[in-house]
Amino acid sequence: MPVLHIAPEYGYVILSAISTGLFVTYLGVQVGTYRKVADVPLPNMYAEASEAKVDKKKHIFNCYQRAHQNTLELYQYYLVLLMIGGLYHPLAATVGNALWLVGRFFYARGYQTGDPKARGGLGLLFHLGELVQMGLSGALAYQLLTSA
């Protein structure tokens, strides 16, 4: 039966997980701040499409909200992969998380311009970070399954 050893470097993975939570909170604060600027009342998640077509602030608010929601859509899955993959190789998981954070930052910044096409470029780095976590998690699963 394999024994799971948690390396001291796993502390970096824990700090990485904390950083993702802070980043998601940062995006949420941006949405709340721009909600006031665009005058989109709660509990509405988005400005109505008809309003966003004629009011640039409402359109940009929708882009802020969409960037935040897109991050949240797979956040739990990403976080689980980070924590599992970090058990296999904590430093690689930490580097993968840095790619995810940088990519998500530029993805959101691009989206927040009001032009959803601007979310590409460096914004797509977050996919590389996700692939790192998937690979590390898969490698750990393989190691566990073949060590019996």
BELURQUI-V229905 format. One record per run of one state. SS is the DSSP state (h for helix, s for strand, l for the rest). FROM is the first residue (numbers start at 1). LEN is the number of residues. Records with the same first field share a line. If there is no record, write none. Layout:
# BELURQUI-V229905
SS->FROM-LEN, FROM-LEN
This chain:
# BELURQUI-V229905
l->1-9, 39-10, 55-1, 74-1, 89-1, 112-4, 120-1, 147-2
h->10-29, 49-6, 56-18, 75-14, 90-22, 116-4, 121-26
